Amino acid sequence: MIQFQKRVLDNGLTVLVHEDPSSPMAAVNILYDVGARDEDPARTGFAHLFEHLMFGGSANIPDFDGVLQRAGGNNNAFTSNDITNYYDVLPAVNLETALWLEADRMHLLDFSPRSLEVQRKVVCEEFKEHYINQPYGDVWHLLRELTYTRHPYRWPTIGLELKHVEDATLEDVEAFFYKHYRPDNAILCVAGGVKAEQTFQLVEKWFGGIEAGGRPPRNLPQEPQQLEAREKTVEAEVPVDVLYRAWPMCARRDHDYHASDLLSDVLSAGESGRLHRRLVMENELFSDLEAYVMGSLDEGLFVVEGKYAEGVDRAEAEAALEAELEAIRSTPIGEDELEKVRNQSEAHEAFGNVSVLSKAMKLCYFELLGDAADINQETDRYRSVTAADIQRVAREILRPERANTLHYRAKRAVPAL
């Protein structure tokens, strides 16, 4: 069981502290409740741009990385469609340095034209390198546009198009910062070789004076129920043909999320997963095939993707895939198969709770979901899933009329006449 203490500052900052006396290190994790879904459709990519801007200097600290490194620490961040997360790991004796750094950039980021231009170039180069010039790089642009028609999940974290970041003004990014990067829109967790009371005092010292911004309202357009299958085919300079198929599924907070996650494990947990065993190893229709859930805070996606085996008939491969999906819709899985995926899930949860950083991240995330204490219920929730639950969610999710299929095909050379 992961024990922690919680307080909320007067400015709305939620603070969690997990004491781990066995570790000489401390992890400082700040989760901001803002992601790509909170962007203006005409100004996408801003949440990801801020992931970079937050390392560009603040009011009193022009070199965030250098100061932290001199304190023996390291840091990084990531952005998703739902959240933006920053973390620092350093010797526990130097905890105050990390809190000072994080508080300073929350208080007042460096909104200089130079900082914006430097980070804009970094983000634009990342967009070109990973999403335009890389094989299959535009898959999530294509698949999200196919599966979402209204909800802002229809664009990936990097943004809908490069031009939105290229045209971002200083006024645009400053307004986005003061709307979302406020203490009352954040969750801070400190985990490691620290004392809770002393840590709360340090957090109050550095963050207590930052003005609240008022949590921004989130009135996102809801995705209408999908009533018929959608399909798209693209050709590009890629090595092999790939199939992507996605179905709408429940949100992360939904009661059926854990059953849906275990359904993906039954299909695709390692070499013993049904899809790999039957369609890759036995029938050799695909060279690789996997299933996974997105785990989105709003209604997400259940995805199957696979590379066709060389020379295989694509229609035959897809018919075999549909037969496997029909099998799991029509017949409950056996107890041995269920116990296997339960055990795999339990091992994954246990491994994810080992390091102080992973515990700090997960505590923040579960607090965002509703209650950090639920981190200790996660294994039980997976354990409570039954074979009937998995069959039920398979019937609800993997319906042919709700499938969104993207055929990503390699361009074939045209024979010379």
C-alpha positions as CSV (number, residue, x, y, z in Angstrom):
1,M,0.0,0.0,0.0
2,I,1.3,3.5,-0.9
3,Q,0.7,5.8,2.0
4,F,0.6,9.6,1.5
5,Q,-0.6,12.8,3.1
6,K,-2.6,15.5,1.3
7,R,-3.2,19.2,1.7
8,V,-4.6,21.9,-0.5
9,L,-3.0,25.4,-0.3
10,D,-5.2,28.5,-0.1
11,N,-4.5,29.2,-3.8
12,G,-5.9,25.8,-4.8
13,L,-2.7,23.8,-5.3
14,T,-3.2,20.2,-4.4
15,V,-0.1,18.8,-2.6
16,L,0.6,15.1,-2.0
17,V,3.6,13.8,0.0
18,H,4.7,10.2,0.1
19,E,7.5,9.4,2.6
20,D,9.9,6.6,1.5
21,P,12.7,6.5,4.1
22,S,14.5,3.8,2.1
23,S,15.3,6.2,-0.7
24,P,18.0,8.9,-0.6
25,M,16.3,10.6,-3.6
26,A,13.2,12.8,-4.0
27,A,10.9,13.1,-6.9
28,V,8.9,16.2,-7.5
29,N,6.0,15.8,-10.0
30,I,3.7,18.5,-11.2
31,L,0.6,17.5,-13.2
32,Y,-1.2,20.3,-15.0
33,D,-4.8,19.6,-15.9
34,V,-4.3,20.7,-19.5
35,G,-3.7,18.8,-22.7
36,A,-4.2,19.0,-26.4
37,R,-8.0,18.6,-25.9
38,D,-8.1,22.0,-24.3
39,E,-6.7,23.8,-27.3
40,D,-8.5,26.1,-29.8
41,P,-9.0,24.0,-33.0
42,A,-7.4,27.0,-34.9
43,R,-4.4,27.0,-32.5
44,T,-3.4,23.5,-31.8
45,G,-0.1,22.2,-30.5
46,F,0.1,24.8,-27.7
47,A,0.1,22.3,-24.8
48,H,3.1,20.6,-26.4
49,L,4.7,23.9,-27.2
50,F,4.5,24.8,-23.5
51,E,6.2,21.5,-22.5
52,H,9.2,23.1,-24.2
53,L,8.6,26.7,-23.2
54,M,8.6,25.7,-19.5
55,F,12.3,24.9,-19.8
56,G,13.2,28.2,-21.5
57,G,13.7,30.2,-18.3
58,S,11.6,32.0,-15.8
59,A,11.6,35.3,-13.9
60,N,14.6,34.5,-11.7
61,I,16.1,31.4,-13.3
62,P,17.2,31.7,-17.0
63,D,18.8,28.2,-16.9
64,F,16.4,25.7,-15.4
65,D,18.4,22.6,-16.4
66,G,21.8,23.9,-15.2
67,V,20.6,24.8,-11.7
68,L,18.9,21.4,-11.3
69,Q,22.0,19.5,-12.5
70,R,24.2,21.4,-10.1
71,A,21.9,20.1,-7.3
72,G,22.5,16.5,-8.6
73,G,19.2,16.3,-10.3
74,N,17.6,15.6,-13.7
75,N,14.2,16.4,-15.2
76,N,11.9,15.9,-18.1
77,A,8.3,16.4,-19.1
78,F,5.6,14.9,-21.4
79,T,2.3,16.1,-22.8
80,S,-0.7,14.1,-23.9
81,N,-4.2,14.9,-25.1
82,D,-5.3,15.1,-21.5
83,I,-2.4,16.3,-19.3
84,T,1.0,18.0,-19.1
85,N,3.4,16.5,-16.6
86,Y,6.8,17.8,-15.4
87,Y,9.1,16.0,-13.0
88,D,12.4,16.4,-11.3
89,V,14.5,13.7,-9.5
90,L,17.3,14.8,-7.2
91,P,18.9,14.0,-3.8
92,A,16.3,14.5,-1.1
93,V,18.6,16.9,0.8
94,N,18.3,19.3,-2.2
95,L,14.5,19.1,-2.4
96,E,14.1,22.8,-1.9
97,T,16.0,23.5,-5.1
98,A,13.5,21.6,-7.2
99,L,10.5,23.3,-5.5
100,W,12.1,26.7,-6.0
101,L,12.6,26.0,-9.7
102,E,9.1,24.7,-10.3
103,A,7.5,27.5,-8.3
104,D,9.4,30.1,-10.2
105,R,8.3,28.9,-13.6
106,M,4.7,28.5,-12.4
107,H,4.8,32.0,-11.1
108,L,6.2,33.8,-14.1
109,L,7.5,32.1,-17.3
110,D,10.0,33.9,-19.5
111,F,7.7,35.2,-22.3
112,S,10.5,36.8,-24.3
113,P,10.4,36.7,-28.1
114,R,13.7,34.9,-28.1
115,S,12.5,32.1,-25.9
116,L,9.4,31.6,-28.0
117,E,11.3,31.6,-31.2
118,V,13.9,29.1,-29.9
119,Q,11.2,26.6,-28.7
120,R,9.0,27.2,-31.7
121,K,11.9,26.0,-33.9
122,V,12.4,23.0,-31.8
123,V,8.8,22.0,-31.9
124,C,8.5,22.6,-35.7
125,E,11.6,20.5,-36.3
126,E,10.1,17.7,-34.1
127,F,6.9,18.0,-36.2
128,K,8.8,17.6,-39.4
129,E,11.1,14.9,-38.2
130,H,8.6,12.6,-36.5
131,Y,5.3,13.4,-38.2
132,I,6.0,14.5,-41.7
133,N,9.3,12.9,-42.8
134,Q,9.2,9.6,-40.8
135,P,7.5,6.5,-42.3
136,Y,4.0,6.2,-40.8
137,G,4.5,9.5,-39.0
138,D,1.1,10.8,-39.9
139,V,-0.8,7.7,-38.7
140,W,-2.3,9.4,-35.7
141,H,-3.3,12.5,-37.6
142,L,-5.1,10.2,-40.1
143,L,-6.6,7.8,-37.5
144,R,-7.8,10.5,-35.1
145,E,-9.4,12.4,-38.0
146,L,-11.2,9.2,-39.0
147,T,-12.4,8.2,-35.6
148,Y,-13.3,11.6,-34.1
149,T,-15.6,14.1,-35.9
150,R,-16.2,16.7,-33.2
151,H,-14.2,16.0,-30.0
152,P,-10.8,17.6,-29.8
153,Y,-9.2,14.2,-29.6
154,R,-9.4,14.5,-33.4
155,W,-5.9,16.0,-33.4
156,P,-2.7,14.5,-31.8
157,T,-0.6,16.2,-29.1
158,I,1.8,17.7,-31.6
159,G,-1.0,19.6,-33.2
160,L,-3.4,19.5,-36.1
161,E,-1.0,21.2,-38.5
162,L,2.5,22.8,-38.4
163,K,1.2,26.2,-39.3
164,H,-0.6,26.6,-35.9
165,V,2.7,26.6,-34.0
166,E,4.5,28.6,-36.7
167,D,1.9,31.4,-36.4
168,A,1.7,31.4,-32.6
169,T,2.2,34.9,-31.2
170,L,3.6,35.9,-27.8
171,E,0.2,37.1,-26.8
172,D,-1.3,33.7,-27.8
173,V,1.1,31.7,-25.6
174,E,0.9,34.1,-22.7
175,A,-2.9,33.9,-22.6
176,F,-2.7,30.1,-22.7
177,F,-0.2,30.0,-19.8
178,Y,-2.3,32.2,-17.5
179,K,-5.4,30.3,-18.3
180,H,-4.0,26.8,-17.6
181,Y,-0.7,26.9,-15.7
182,R,-2.1,28.1,-12.4
183,P,-1.8,26.5,-9.0
184,D,-5.5,25.6,-8.8
185,N,-5.2,23.7,-12.0
186,A,-2.2,21.6,-10.8
187,I,-1.4,18.7,-8.6
188,L,2.0,18.5,-6.9
189,C,3.5,15.3,-5.5
190,V,6.8,14.9,-3.6
191,A,7.9,11.3,-3.0
192,G,11.0,9.8,-1.5
193,G,13.3,10.4,1.4
194,V,11.5,13.4,2.8
195,K,9.4,14.3,5.9
196,A,5.9,15.2,5.2
197,E,5.5,18.2,7.5
198,Q,8.8,19.8,6.4
199,T,7.8,19.2,2.8
200,F,4.4,20.9,3.2
201,Q,6.2,23.9,4.8
202,L,8.6,24.2,1.8
203,V,5.8,23.9,-0.7
204,E,3.9,26.6,1.2
205,K,7.0,28.8,1.2
206,W,7.6,28.6,-2.6
207,F,4.1,28.1,-4.0
208,G,1.8,29.7,-1.4
209,G,2.2,33.2,-2.8
210,I,1.4,32.3,-6.4
211,E,-2.0,33.7,-7.4
212,A,-4.8,31.3,-8.3
213,G,-6.2,31.7,-11.8
214,G,-9.6,30.0,-11.4
215,R,-10.0,26.6,-13.0
216,P,-11.0,27.2,-16.6
217,P,-14.3,25.7,-17.6
218,R,-14.1,22.6,-19.8
219,N,-17.1,22.4,-22.2
220,L,-15.8,20.2,-24.9
221,P,-17.9,19.1,-27.8
222,Q,-19.1,15.6,-27.3
223,E,-18.5,12.9,-29.9
224,P,-21.8,11.6,-31.4
225,Q,-22.3,7.9,-31.3
226,Q,-20.8,6.2,-34.3
227,L,-23.5,4.2,-36.3
228,E,-21.5,2.9,-39.3
229,A,-18.1,1.7,-40.1
230,R,-15.5,4.1,-41.6
231,E,-12.6,3.3,-43.8
232,K,-9.6,5.2,-45.3
233,T,-6.8,4.1,-47.5
234,V,-3.5,6.0,-48.0
235,E,-0.3,5.2,-49.9
236,A,3.1,6.5,-49.0
237,E,6.8,5.6,-49.2
238,V,6.7,3.1,-46.3
239,P,8.4,-0.3,-46.0
240,V,5.2,-2.5,-45.7
241,D,1.5,-2.4,-45.6
242,V,0.0,-1.8,-42.2
243,L,-3.6,-2.2,-40.9
244,Y,-5.0,0.1,-38.2
245,R,-8.4,-0.5,-36.8
246,A,-9.9,1.6,-33.9
247,W,-13.2,1.4,-32.1
248,P,-14.7,3.9,-29.6
249,M,-14.5,2.8,-26.0
250,C,-15.3,4.1,-22.5
251,A,-13.4,6.8,-20.7
252,R,-10.6,6.1,-18.2
253,R,-12.9,6.8,-15.2
254,D,-15.6,4.4,-16.4
255,H,-16.3,1.2,-14.5
256,D,-15.7,-0.9,-17.7
257,Y,-12.2,0.5,-18.3
258,H,-10.4,-2.3,-16.4
259,A,-12.3,-5.0,-18.3
260,S,-11.5,-3.3,-21.6
261,D,-7.9,-3.1,-20.7
262,L,-7.8,-6.8,-19.9
263,L,-9.6,-7.5,-23.2
264,S,-6.7,-6.0,-25.0
265,D,-4.3,-8.1,-23.0
266,V,-6.2,-11.3,-23.9
267,L,-5.8,-10.4,-27.5
268,S,-2.3,-9.1,-27.4
269,A,-0.3,-9.6,-24.2
270,G,3.0,-10.8,-25.5
271,E,3.5,-13.9,-27.6
272,S,0.8,-15.8,-25.8
273,G,-1.8,-13.3,-26.8
274,R,-4.5,-14.7,-29.1
275,L,-3.7,-12.4,-32.1
276,H,0.1,-13.0,-32.0
277,R,-0.3,-16.8,-31.4
278,R,-2.9,-17.5,-34.1
279,L,-2.4,-14.9,-36.8
280,V,1.4,-14.3,-36.5
281,M,2.9,-17.6,-35.3
282,E,0.4,-20.2,-36.6
283,N,-1.2,-18.8,-39.7
284,E,1.6,-16.3,-40.6
285,L,-0.8,-13.7,-41.9
286,F,0.8,-10.8,-40.1
287,S,4.4,-10.2,-39.1
288,D,3.3,-8.2,-36.1
289,L,-0.1,-7.6,-34.5
290,E,-1.1,-5.9,-31.3
291,A,-4.1,-4.5,-29.4
292,Y,-4.2,-1.7,-26.9
293,V,-6.4,0.9,-25.2
294,M,-5.7,4.6,-25.2
295,G,-6.8,5.2,-21.6
296,S,-8.1,8.6,-22.4
297,L,-9.9,10.7,-19.8
298,D,-12.8,11.2,-22.2
299,E,-14.1,8.4,-24.4
300,G,-11.1,6.8,-25.9
301,L,-10.1,4.2,-28.5
302,F,-9.5,0.5,-28.6
303,V,-6.9,-0.1,-31.3
304,V,-5.6,-3.1,-33.2
305,E,-2.6,-2.6,-35.5
306,G,-0.6,-5.0,-37.5
307,K,1.9,-5.4,-40.3
308,Y,0.8,-7.8,-43.0
309,A,3.2,-10.7,-43.7
310,E,5.0,-10.5,-47.0
311,G,2.9,-11.7,-49.9
312,V,-0.2,-12.4,-47.9
313,D,-3.6,-11.6,-49.2
314,R,-4.9,-8.6,-47.2
315,A,-8.5,-9.6,-47.4
316,E,-7.7,-13.1,-46.1
317,A,-5.7,-11.6,-43.2
318,E,-8.5,-9.2,-42.3
319,A,-11.1,-12.0,-42.4
320,A,-8.9,-14.0,-40.1
321,L,-8.6,-11.0,-37.7
322,E,-12.4,-10.6,-37.7
323,A,-12.9,-14.2,-36.9
324,E,-10.7,-13.9,-33.8
325,L,-12.7,-10.8,-32.7
326,E,-15.9,-12.7,-33.3
327,A,-14.6,-15.6,-31.2
328,I,-14.0,-13.4,-28.2
329,R,-17.3,-11.7,-28.7
330,S,-19.2,-15.0,-28.8
331,T,-17.4,-17.2,-26.3
332,P,-16.2,-16.4,-22.8
333,I,-12.5,-16.8,-22.2
334,G,-11.3,-19.7,-20.0
335,E,-10.3,-19.2,-16.4
336,D,-6.7,-20.0,-17.1
337,E,-6.5,-17.3,-19.7
338,L,-8.3,-14.8,-17.4
339,E,-5.9,-15.6,-14.6
340,K,-2.9,-15.1,-16.9
341,V,-3.9,-11.6,-17.8
342,R,-4.9,-10.7,-14.3
343,N,-1.4,-11.8,-13.1
344,Q,0.3,-9.8,-15.8
345,S,-1.7,-6.7,-14.8
346,E,-0.9,-7.2,-11.2
347,A,2.8,-7.6,-12.0
348,H,2.7,-4.4,-14.1
349,E,1.0,-2.5,-11.3
350,A,3.6,-3.7,-8.8
351,F,6.5,-2.8,-11.0
352,G,5.1,0.6,-11.6
353,N,5.0,1.3,-7.9
354,V,8.7,0.7,-7.3
355,S,10.5,4.0,-8.0
356,V,9.8,7.2,-6.1
357,L,9.2,8.9,-9.5
358,S,6.7,6.4,-10.7
359,K,4.8,6.7,-7.4
360,A,4.8,10.5,-7.6
361,M,3.5,10.4,-11.1
362,K,0.8,7.8,-10.3
363,L,-0.4,9.6,-7.2
364,C,-0.9,12.8,-9.2
365,Y,-2.7,11.0,-11.9
366,F,-5.1,9.1,-9.6
367,E,-5.8,12.4,-7.8
368,L,-6.7,13.9,-11.1
369,L,-9.0,10.9,-11.7
370,G,-10.8,11.7,-8.5
371,D,-8.8,10.4,-5.5
372,A,-5.1,9.6,-5.1
373,A,-6.1,6.8,-2.6
374,D,-7.5,4.8,-5.5
375,I,-3.9,3.9,-6.5
376,N,-4.2,1.2,-3.8
377,Q,-7.4,-0.2,-5.3
378,E,-6.2,-0.6,-8.9
379,T,-5.0,-4.2,-8.5
380,D,-8.3,-5.2,-6.9
381,R,-10.2,-3.6,-9.7
382,Y,-8.4,-5.7,-12.3
383,R,-8.8,-8.8,-10.0
384,S,-12.6,-8.3,-9.9
385,V,-13.0,-8.5,-13.7
386,T,-14.7,-11.7,-14.8
387,A,-14.8,-13.6,-18.0
388,A,-18.4,-12.4,-18.5
389,D,-17.2,-8.8,-18.1
390,I,-14.6,-9.3,-20.8
391,Q,-17.1,-10.9,-23.2
392,R,-19.6,-8.1,-22.5
393,V,-17.1,-5.3,-23.3
394,A,-15.9,-7.2,-26.4
395,R,-19.5,-7.2,-27.7
396,E,-19.9,-3.5,-26.8
397,I,-16.6,-2.3,-28.3
398,L,-15.6,-4.6,-31.1
399,R,-18.7,-4.1,-33.2
400,P,-18.0,-4.1,-37.0
401,E,-20.4,-1.2,-37.5
402,R,-18.2,1.0,-35.1
403,A,-14.9,0.1,-36.6
404,N,-12.6,2.7,-38.1
405,T,-10.1,1.1,-40.5
406,L,-7.0,2.8,-41.9
407,H,-5.2,0.9,-44.6
408,Y,-1.7,2.3,-44.8
409,R,-0.1,0.9,-47.9
410,A,3.3,1.0,-49.4
411,K,3.6,2.6,-52.8
412,R,4.2,-0.1,-55.5
413,A,6.6,0.6,-58.3
414,V,4.8,0.9,-61.7
415,P,6.3,-1.6,-64.2
416,A,8.0,0.0,-67.2
417,L,6.2,-0.4,-70.5
